[in-house]
Amino acid sequence: MYQRFQELLDARTLDVYQYNHTNVFVACNELLEVIVKTLEGNIRSRRHVDEVRAETLEIIKADKILQIHDRFLYTTLMRIVSQKVVGKSKAASDGLFTDPFHVFLNRIRFQMETPVKMLKHNYLGFLLDSLWESIQTKKNDEIELYLTSLVGQCINQGWSTNGLSQLLGIFEGEMSAEDKWSTFKHQLFPTPSRRFQVFYGIKIGAKRGLSAEEFRNTILSLGLILRRGSEIISEQSGMSPEFTSHINSKGNYLVVDIKATDHDAAILLAINSVNRSLSVATFFNLLDPEIAESHTLIALSCEEGQAKPRKIADIFRTHEYVDRKNTIFDDTRKIFLEEEKSTIMNRLHASFSYTNLSRTSSFQETKFITLWIAMEAVMQTGQFDNIISHIKCVLPEIIAIRYFYRIIRNFSEDCVRCGFISEDDLDLDMKESNKRLLVTKLLDIFRDDFNYEILERRCMVSTLLVFRCKQTRELLTSIQLIQECLTSYTAKTRWHIQRLYRIRNEITHS
């Protein structure tokens, strides 16, 4: 469990698993949210409802938790979500939606509200109980399934990936396995709501005839709490030097009271709250937009007195692929040297520019929307009559090309982490720098009965590793399984793209 939990939350592997970070609670909650937004007129395309309903139905069908713990709730959700959407989405001139589509959505909305409330109160507890049972019985396939579901629900309910990762410390030390699990479960269920104070450093200065004091008064008029660093140090004199050492006595800080699950989640909520308030004054040029680009934010847990400094870049950090051998860079550079490929070159120029804008922005919405525009720029070839089809009808298959390569590559990295030792009889070095060659060798071994037996014996150093070994072997030797995996993966990717497109629309049309 320890290793799998790390994989699911690590920035280097999170992108591989993100399409599976969901469960019945998360899916039903999202479906209800999309239905409500459609009824309110904030979402206008029926396609969003169709896609979320289809994804939710597949997730409910595959769910084991409700089938074990609450069969009645399972059958109720199956009956509700199995209903096919009727009618077409139309705008009502009088503001009243009486067409069959909106009448149907209203009915589904009221049918789902009570089951979703029941899921909110009970599903996480059911999930934790099933996970503990699978750990005790050493059912690795269930451990993988339930852990993925657990991570998805915790993030949906406000946890940050850093906050969840730090809970792994509970499993270290001398306590019994039962006591460690009890402590871990208590941290997650019910979902904690702890009080934090976030100290958000800002720059105070004169602007276009406004004095520094008028500058401060503008901030205070927005309902924000502003303190000088010296005042904070004086007020928090009983705090540990760990906290006061992060406060600049000559600086100025916005103080935001937040309820959150962990320090990183509190900082994220504070960033959004501050930006929402400051946007009014920055729009009218009373404050500089750069005022909120703080170098450091400090989250202080009011109950424990524990302080953690963070940079905005830490909160929004993702893993960035590096083309170490420069092969992709060289191929791209050649395109820029060929005049007959000017159309492709122009699209790439636009895409690269928007990607760099996304990287340099400090704020979530800007990072997201500019990265989406970068993707639109490179994908829009003119073969479809709308933007989303260029992405949704092409990108899933492009991503799926390297799906099995990544599975084998990840297996090789699991081997390195688990202390896999390869003898000469396999001619295999898991630390081989040429990853293509390594994956090719492993693929040959998985498909060769004699060499596979040797590989499986070498994987006995870890129960999870030998489980992964058998799982990968079963997949790579069955054409039917390969087809099913590809179909499932592309469908999940397509649903996820539709989800991102909905977020894009909510940002641009908000």
WOWO-V500048 format. One record per residue. RES is the residue in one small letter. PHI is phi in whole degrees, 0 to 359 (999 if undefined). PSI is psi as a letter, one per 30 degrees, with the letter a starting at -180 (NA if undefined). D_CENTER is the distance of its C-alpha to the mean C-alpha in whole Angstrom. Layout:
BEGIN
res->RES phi->PHI psi->PSI d_center->D_CENTER
res->RES phi->PHI psi->PSI d_center->D_CENTER
END
This chain:
BEGIN
res->m phi->999 psi->e d_center->20
res->y phi->305 psi->e d_center->20
res->q phi->293 psi->e d_center->19
res->r phi->295 psi->e d_center->16
res->f phi->299 psi->e d_center->14
res->q phi->299 psi->e d_center->14
res->e phi->300 psi->e d_center->13
res->l phi->295 psi->f d_center->10
res->l phi->253 psi->f d_center->9
res->d phi->288 psi->k d_center->11
res->a phi->301 psi->f d_center->10
res->r phi->286 psi->f d_center->12
res->t phi->241 psi->f d_center->11
res->l phi->302 psi->e d_center->7
res->d phi->295 psi->f d_center->8
res->v phi->287 psi->e d_center->11
res->y phi->258 psi->f d_center->9
res->q phi->299 psi->f d_center->6
res->y phi->293 psi->f d_center->9
res->n phi->259 psi->g d_center->10
res->h phi->280 psi->i d_center->8
res->t phi->205 psi->l d_center->10
res->n phi->207 psi->a d_center->14
res->v phi->299 psi->e d_center->17
res->f phi->298 psi->e d_center->16
res->v phi->299 psi->e d_center->13
res->a phi->294 psi->e d_center->14
res->c phi->294 psi->e d_center->18
res->n phi->298 psi->e d_center->16
res->e phi->293 psi->e d_center->14
res->l phi->299 psi->e d_center->18
res->l phi->297 psi->e d_center->20
res->e phi->297 psi->e d_center->18
res->v phi->294 psi->e d_center->19
res->i phi->297 psi->e d_center->22
res->v phi->298 psi->e d_center->23
res->k phi->294 psi->e d_center->22
res->t phi->291 psi->e d_center->24
res->l phi->295 psi->e d_center->27
res->e phi->279 psi->f d_center->27
res->g phi->88 psi->g d_center->27
res->n phi->280 psi->f d_center->23
res->i phi->241 psi->k d_center->22
res->r phi->250 psi->f d_center->25
res->s phi->270 psi->k d_center->25
res->r phi->295 psi->f d_center->25
res->r phi->303 psi->e d_center->23
res->h phi->299 psi->e d_center->20
res->v phi->294 psi->e d_center->21
res->d phi->302 psi->e d_center->22
res->e phi->292 psi->e d_center->19
res->v phi->293 psi->e d_center->17
res->r phi->297 psi->e d_center->20
res->a phi->297 psi->e d_center->21
res->e phi->294 psi->e d_center->17
res->t phi->298 psi->e d_center->18
res->l phi->299 psi->e d_center->21
res->e phi->296 psi->e d_center->20
res->i phi->292 psi->e d_center->18
res->i phi->295 psi->e d_center->21
res->k phi->303 psi->e d_center->23
res->a phi->276 psi->f d_center->21
res->d phi->289 psi->k d_center->21
res->k phi->259 psi->f d_center->23
res->i phi->298 psi->e d_center->22
res->l phi->292 psi->e d_center->24
res->q phi->298 psi->f d_center->27
res->i phi->274 psi->e d_center->28
res->h phi->263 psi->f d_center->27
res->d phi->208 psi->i d_center->28
res->r phi->297 psi->e d_center->30
res->f phi->297 psi->e d_center->31
res->l phi->296 psi->e d_center->27
res->y phi->299 psi->e d_center->26
res->t phi->293 psi->e d_center->29
res->t phi->297 psi->e d_center->29
res->l phi->295 psi->e d_center->25
res->m phi->300 psi->e d_center->26
res->r phi->296 psi->e d_center->29
res->i phi->291 psi->e d_center->28
res->v phi->284 psi->f d_center->25
res->s phi->289 psi->f d_center->27
res->q phi->295 psi->k d_center->29
res->k phi->282 psi->k d_center->29
res->v phi->294 psi->k d_center->29
res->v phi->246 psi->l d_center->32
res->g phi->77 psi->l d_center->33
res->k phi->246 psi->l d_center->32
res->s phi->286 psi->k d_center->30
res->k phi->226 psi->l d_center->33
res->a phi->275 psi->k d_center->33
res->a phi->265 psi->k d_center->36
res->s phi->291 psi->f d_center->38
res->d phi->265 psi->g d_center->39
res->g phi->82 psi->f d_center->36
res->l phi->256 psi->k d_center->37
res->f phi->263 psi->j d_center->35
res->t phi->245 psi->g d_center->37
res->d phi->286 psi->l d_center->36
res->p phi->304 psi->e d_center->35
res->f phi->298 psi->e d_center->32
res->h phi->287 psi->e d_center->31
res->v phi->297 psi->e d_center->33
res->f phi->298 psi->e d_center->31
res->l phi->298 psi->e d_center->28
res->n phi->298 psi->e d_center->30
res->r phi->296 psi->e d_center->31
res->i phi->297 psi->e d_center->28
res->r phi->303 psi->e d_center->26
res->f phi->290 psi->e d_center->29
res->q phi->293 psi->e d_center->29
res->m phi->273 psi->f d_center->25
res->e phi->302 psi->e d_center->25
res->t phi->291 psi->e d_center->27
res->p phi->303 psi->e d_center->25
res->v phi->293 psi->e d_center->22
res->k phi->297 psi->e d_center->23
res->m phi->296 psi->e d_center->24
res->l phi->297 psi->e d_center->21
res->k phi->299 psi->e d_center->20
res->h phi->279 psi->e d_center->23
res->n phi->244 psi->f d_center->23
res->y phi->296 psi->e d_center->20
res->l phi->298 psi->e d_center->18
res->g phi->296 psi->e d_center->22
res->f phi->301 psi->e d_center->23
res->l phi->297 psi->e d_center->20
res->l phi->295 psi->e d_center->21
res->d phi->296 psi->e d_center->24
res->s phi->292 psi->e d_center->24
res->l phi->296 psi->e d_center->21
res->w phi->298 psi->e d_center->24
res->e phi->296 psi->e d_center->27
res->s phi->291 psi->e d_center->25
res->i phi->293 psi->e d_center->25
res->q phi->295 psi->e d_center->29
res->t phi->268 psi->g d_center->30
res->k phi->57 psi->h d_center->28
res->k phi->268 psi->j d_center->26
res->n phi->297 psi->e d_center->24
res->d phi->296 psi->e d_center->22
res->e phi->287 psi->e d_center->22
res->i phi->301 psi->e d_center->20
res->e phi->299 psi->e d_center->18
res->l phi->297 psi->e d_center->17
res->y phi->287 psi->e d_center->17
res->l phi->295 psi->e d_center->15
res->t phi->300 psi->e d_center->12
res->s phi->297 psi->e d_center->13
res->l phi->296 psi->e d_center->13
res->v phi->299 psi->e d_center->10
res->g phi->301 psi->e d_center->8
res->q phi->290 psi->e d_center->11
res->c phi->298 psi->e d_center->11
res->i phi->295 psi->e d_center->7
res->n phi->298 psi->e d_center->9
res->q phi->265 psi->g d_center->12
res->g phi->113 psi->f d_center->11
res->w phi->288 psi->k d_center->11
res->s phi->268 psi->l d_center->9
res->t phi->295 psi->e d_center->8
res->n phi->295 psi->e d_center->12
res->g phi->298 psi->e d_center->13
res->l phi->294 psi->e d_center->13
res->s phi->301 psi->e d_center->14
res->q phi->292 psi->f d_center->17
res->l phi->292 psi->f d_center->18
res->l phi->298 psi->f d_center->19
res->g phi->300 psi->f d_center->22
res->i phi->298 psi->e d_center->23
res->f phi->275 psi->g d_center->24
res->e phi->263 psi->l d_center->26
res->g phi->103 psi->a d_center->30
res->e phi->262 psi->f d_center->33
res->m phi->297 psi->l d_center->32
res->s phi->290 psi->l d_center->32
res->a phi->300 psi->e d_center->29
res->e phi->295 psi->e d_center->30
res->d phi->292 psi->e d_center->30
res->k phi->298 psi->e d_center->27
res->w phi->295 psi->e d_center->25
res->s phi->299 psi->e d_center->26
res->t phi->295 psi->e d_center->25
res->f phi->300 psi->e d_center->22
res->k phi->298 psi->e d_center->22
res->h phi->296 psi->e d_center->23
res->q phi->290 psi->f d_center->21
res->l phi->259 psi->e d_center->18
res->f phi->229 psi->k d_center->21
res->p phi->290 psi->l d_center->21
res->t phi->304 psi->k d_center->18
res->p phi->290 psi->l d_center->20
res->s phi->227 psi->j d_center->21
res->r phi->261 psi->l d_center->22
res->r phi->267 psi->k d_center->24
res->f phi->232 psi->l d_center->23
res->q phi->246 psi->k d_center->25
res->v phi->252 psi->k d_center->23
res->f phi->258 psi->j d_center->25
res->y phi->249 psi->j d_center->24
res->g phi->293 psi->k d_center->27
res->i phi->227 psi->l d_center->28
res->k phi->260 psi->k d_center->31
res->i phi->252 psi->k d_center->34
res->g phi->198 psi->l d_center->37
res->a phi->289 psi->k d_center->40
res->k phi->212 psi->j d_center->39
res->r phi->46 psi->h d_center->42
res->g phi->90 psi->f d_center->44
res->l phi->272 psi->k d_center->42
res->s phi->284 psi->l d_center->43
res->a phi->301 psi->e d_center->40
res->e phi->291 psi->e d_center->41
res->e phi->295 psi->e d_center->41
res->f phi->301 psi->e d_center->37
res->r phi->296 psi->e d_center->37
res->n phi->296 psi->e d_center->38
res->t phi->299 psi->e d_center->36
res->i phi->297 psi->e d_center->33
res->l phi->295 psi->e d_center->34
res->s phi->293 psi->f d_center->35
res->l phi->275 psi->g d_center->32
res->g phi->85 psi->g d_center->32
res->l phi->269 psi->l d_center->30
res->i phi->264 psi->k d_center->31
res->l phi->241 psi->k d_center->32
res->r phi->228 psi->k d_center->34
res->r phi->283 psi->l d_center->35
res->g phi->303 psi->e d_center->34
res->s phi->296 psi->e d_center->38
res->e phi->294 psi->e d_center->38
res->i phi->296 psi->e d_center->34
res->i phi->299 psi->e d_center->36
res->s phi->292 psi->e d_center->39
res->e phi->293 psi->e d_center->37
res->q phi->257 psi->h d_center->35
res->s phi->298 psi->f d_center->38
res->g phi->277 psi->f d_center->37
res->m phi->284 psi->l d_center->34
res->s phi->290 psi->l d_center->34
res->p phi->302 psi->f d_center->34
res->e phi->303 psi->e d_center->31
res->f phi->283 psi->e d_center->30
res->t phi->296 psi->f d_center->33
res->s phi->292 psi->f d_center->32
res->h phi->271 psi->f d_center->29
res->i phi->264 psi->k d_center->31
res->n phi->275 psi->j d_center->33
res->s phi->300 psi->f d_center->36
res->k phi->266 psi->f d_center->37
res->g phi->273 psi->l d_center->34
res->n phi->236 psi->k d_center->32
res->y phi->225 psi->k d_center->29
res->l phi->277 psi->k d_center->28
res->v phi->250 psi->j d_center->27
res->v phi->243 psi->k d_center->25
res->d phi->272 psi->k d_center->25
res->i phi->223 psi->k d_center->22
res->k phi->255 psi->k d_center->21
res->a phi->206 psi->l d_center->17
res->t phi->276 psi->e d_center->16
res->d phi->206 psi->l d_center->16
res->h phi->300 psi->e d_center->17
res->d phi->294 psi->e d_center->14
res->a phi->296 psi->e d_center->13
res->a phi->297 psi->e d_center->17
res->i phi->295 psi->e d_center->17
res->l phi->299 psi->e d_center->14
res->l phi->296 psi->e d_center->16
res->a phi->294 psi->e d_center->19
res->i phi->302 psi->e d_center->18
res->n phi->295 psi->e d_center->17
res->s phi->295 psi->e d_center->20
res->v phi->295 psi->e d_center->22
res->n phi->297 psi->e d_center->21
res->r phi->297 psi->e d_center->22
res->s phi->287 psi->e d_center->26
res->l phi->289 psi->f d_center->27
res->s phi->300 psi->f d_center->26
res->v phi->296 psi->e d_center->29
res->a phi->285 psi->e d_center->31
res->t phi->291 psi->e d_center->30
res->f phi->298 psi->e d_center->30
res->f phi->270 psi->g d_center->34
res->n phi->62 psi->g d_center->34
res->l phi->280 psi->f d_center->35
res->l phi->229 psi->l d_center->32
res->d phi->284 psi->k d_center->31
res->p phi->302 psi->f d_center->27
res->e phi->287 psi->f d_center->27
res->i phi->303 psi->e d_center->28
res->a phi->270 psi->g d_center->24
res->e phi->278 psi->i d_center->23
res->s phi->285 psi->k d_center->24
res->h phi->287 psi->e d_center->24
res->t phi->219 psi->k d_center->23
res->l phi->238 psi->k d_center->22
res->i phi->240 psi->k d_center->23
res->a phi->257 psi->k d_center->22
res->l phi->246 psi->k d_center->25
res->s phi->284 psi->j d_center->24
res->c phi->291 psi->f d_center->27
res->e phi->278 psi->e d_center->28
res->e phi->263 psi->f d_center->28
res->g phi->74 psi->g d_center->29
res->q phi->269 psi->k d_center->26
res->a phi->247 psi->k d_center->25
res->k phi->225 psi->k d_center->22
res->p phi->276 psi->k d_center->22
res->r phi->217 psi->l d_center->19
res->k phi->261 psi->l d_center->19
res->i phi->303 psi->e d_center->17
res->a phi->300 psi->e d_center->16
res->d phi->292 psi->e d_center->15
res->i phi->291 psi->e d_center->12
res->f phi->256 psi->g d_center->11
res->r phi->290 psi->k d_center->11
res->t phi->231 psi->l d_center->10
res->h phi->283 psi->k d_center->12
res->e phi->252 psi->k d_center->15
res->y phi->295 psi->k d_center->17
res->v phi->243 psi->k d_center->21
res->d phi->280 psi->i d_center->23
res->r phi->297 psi->e d_center->26
res->k phi->269 psi->f d_center->29
res->n phi->63 psi->g d_center->28
res->t phi->291 psi->e d_center->29
res->i phi->291 psi->e d_center->27
res->f phi->300 psi->e d_center->28
res->d phi->296 psi->e d_center->31
res->d phi->298 psi->e d_center->31
res->t phi->291 psi->e d_center->29
res->r phi->300 psi->e d_center->32
res->k phi->295 psi->e d_center->35
res->i phi->299 psi->e d_center->34
res->f phi->290 psi->f d_center->34
res->l phi->265 psi->f d_center->38
res->e phi->257 psi->j d_center->39
res->e phi->297 psi->e d_center->40
res->e phi->290 psi->f d_center->40
res->k phi->255 psi->h d_center->36
res->s phi->296 psi->e d_center->36
res->t phi->297 psi->e d_center->34
res->i phi->297 psi->e d_center->31
res->m phi->300 psi->e d_center->32
res->n phi->296 psi->e d_center->31
res->r phi->294 psi->e d_center->28
res->l phi->294 psi->e d_center->27
res->h phi->304 psi->e d_center->28
res->a phi->297 psi->e d_center->26
res->s phi->297 psi->e d_center->23
res->f phi->295 psi->e d_center->23
res->s phi->297 psi->e d_center->24
res->y phi->290 psi->e d_center->21
res->t phi->297 psi->e d_center->19
res->n phi->293 psi->e d_center->21
res->l phi->298 psi->e d_center->21
res->s phi->297 psi->e d_center->17
res->r phi->295 psi->e d_center->17
res->t phi->272 psi->f d_center->20
res->s phi->284 psi->k d_center->18
res->s phi->266 psi->f d_center->18
res->f phi->241 psi->k d_center->16
res->q phi->306 psi->e d_center->13
res->e phi->299 psi->e d_center->14
res->t phi->294 psi->e d_center->17
res->k phi->300 psi->e d_center->14
res->f phi->293 psi->e d_center->13
res->i phi->291 psi->e d_center->16
res->t phi->289 psi->e d_center->18
res->l phi->291 psi->e d_center->15
res->w phi->294 psi->e d_center->16
res->i phi->298 psi->e d_center->20
res->a phi->300 psi->e d_center->20
res->m phi->292 psi->e d_center->18
res->e phi->300 psi->e d_center->21
res->a phi->299 psi->e d_center->24
res->v phi->276 psi->f d_center->23
res->m phi->269 psi->f d_center->23
res->q phi->281 psi->j d_center->26
res->t phi->255 psi->f d_center->29
res->g phi->96 psi->g d_center->31
res->q phi->281 psi->f d_center->31
res->f phi->239 psi->l d_center->29
res->d phi->268 psi->g d_center->30
res->n phi->219 psi->l d_center->27
res->i phi->292 psi->e d_center->24
res->i phi->297 psi->e d_center->21
res->s phi->295 psi->e d_center->23
res->h phi->300 psi->e d_center->24
res->i phi->268 psi->e d_center->20
res->k phi->290 psi->e d_center->19
res->c phi->269 psi->f d_center->23
res->v phi->238 psi->e d_center->22
res->l phi->298 psi->e d_center->19
res->p phi->304 psi->e d_center->18
res->e phi->291 psi->e d_center->21
res->i phi->296 psi->e d_center->21
res->i phi->296 psi->e d_center->18
res->a phi->289 psi->f d_center->19
res->i phi->304 psi->e d_center->22
res->r phi->258 psi->g d_center->21
res->y phi->300 psi->e d_center->19
res->f phi->286 psi->e d_center->22
res->y phi->301 psi->e d_center->22
res->r phi->293 psi->e d_center->19
res->i phi->298 psi->e d_center->20
res->i phi->290 psi->e d_center->23
res->r phi->298 psi->e d_center->22
res->n phi->296 psi->e d_center->19
res->f phi->298 psi->e d_center->22
res->s phi->297 psi->e d_center->24
res->e phi->289 psi->e d_center->22
res->d phi->300 psi->e d_center->22
res->c phi->299 psi->e d_center->26
res->v phi->297 psi->e d_center->26
res->r phi->296 psi->e d_center->24
res->c phi->269 psi->g d_center->26
res->g phi->79 psi->h d_center->29
res->f phi->300 psi->k d_center->30
res->i phi->244 psi->k d_center->34
res->s phi->259 psi->k d_center->35
res->e phi->269 psi->l d_center->39
res->d phi->296 psi->f d_center->41
res->d phi->295 psi->f d_center->42
res->l phi->256 psi->f d_center->38
res->d phi->49 psi->h d_center->38
res->l phi->222 psi->k d_center->35
res->d phi->240 psi->j d_center->33
res->m phi->295 psi->f d_center->29
res->k phi->263 psi->g d_center->29
res->e phi->308 psi->k d_center->31
res->s phi->289 psi->f d_center->29
res->n phi->277 psi->j d_center->30
res->k phi->291 psi->e d_center->27
res->r phi->298 psi->e d_center->28
res->l phi->297 psi->e d_center->31
res->l phi->298 psi->e d_center->30
res->v phi->296 psi->e d_center->28
res->t phi->299 psi->e d_center->31
res->k phi->297 psi->e d_center->33
res->l phi->296 psi->e d_center->30
res->l phi->299 psi->e d_center->30
res->d phi->297 psi->e d_center->34
res->i phi->293 psi->e d_center->34
res->f phi->298 psi->f d_center->32
res->r phi->263 psi->g d_center->34
res->d phi->246 psi->j d_center->38
res->d phi->302 psi->e d_center->39
res->f phi->294 psi->e d_center->41
res->n phi->292 psi->e d_center->38
res->y phi->296 psi->e d_center->35
res->e phi->300 psi->e d_center->37
res->i phi->295 psi->e d_center->38
res->l phi->300 psi->e d_center->34
res->e phi->297 psi->e d_center->33
res->r phi->298 psi->e d_center->36
res->r phi->295 psi->f d_center->34
res->c phi->279 psi->f d_center->31
res->m phi->294 psi->f d_center->33
res->v phi->294 psi->f d_center->32
res->s phi->213 psi->k d_center->28
res->t phi->296 psi->e d_center->28
res->l phi->292 psi->e d_center->24
res->l phi->293 psi->e d_center->25
res->v phi->292 psi->e d_center->28
res->f phi->296 psi->e d_center->26
res->r phi->298 psi->e d_center->24
res->c phi->299 psi->e d_center->27
res->k phi->295 psi->e d_center->29
res->q phi->298 psi->e d_center->25
res->t phi->291 psi->e d_center->25
res->r phi->299 psi->e d_center->29
res->e phi->300 psi->e d_center->29
res->l phi->293 psi->e d_center->27
res->l phi->284 psi->f d_center->28
res->t phi->252 psi->g d_center->32
res->s phi->232 psi->j d_center->31
res->i phi->298 psi->e d_center->31
res->q phi->298 psi->e d_center->30
res->l phi->296 psi->e d_center->27
res->i phi->300 psi->e d_center->26
res->q phi->296 psi->e d_center->27
res->e phi->296 psi->e d_center->25
res->c phi->296 psi->e d_center->22
res->l phi->296 psi->e d_center->22
res->t phi->298 psi->e d_center->22
res->s phi->296 psi->e d_center->19
res->y phi->295 psi->e d_center->17
res->t phi->293 psi->e d_center->18
res->a phi->295 psi->e d_center->18
res->k phi->296 psi->e d_center->14
res->t phi->296 psi->e d_center->14
res->r phi->296 psi->e d_center->16
res->w phi->297 psi->e d_center->15
res->h phi->292 psi->e d_center->11
res->i phi->297 psi->e d_center->13
res->q phi->299 psi->e d_center->15
res->r phi->296 psi->e d_center->12
res->l phi->295 psi->e d_center->11
res->y phi->295 psi->e d_center->15
res->r phi->295 psi->e d_center->15
res->i phi->297 psi->e d_center->13
res->r phi->302 psi->e d_center->15
res->n phi->294 psi->e d_center->18
res->e phi->295 psi->e d_center->18
res->i phi->290 psi->e d_center->17
res->t phi->285 psi->f d_center->21
res->h phi->251 psi->g d_center->23
res->s phi->292 psi->NA d_center->22
END
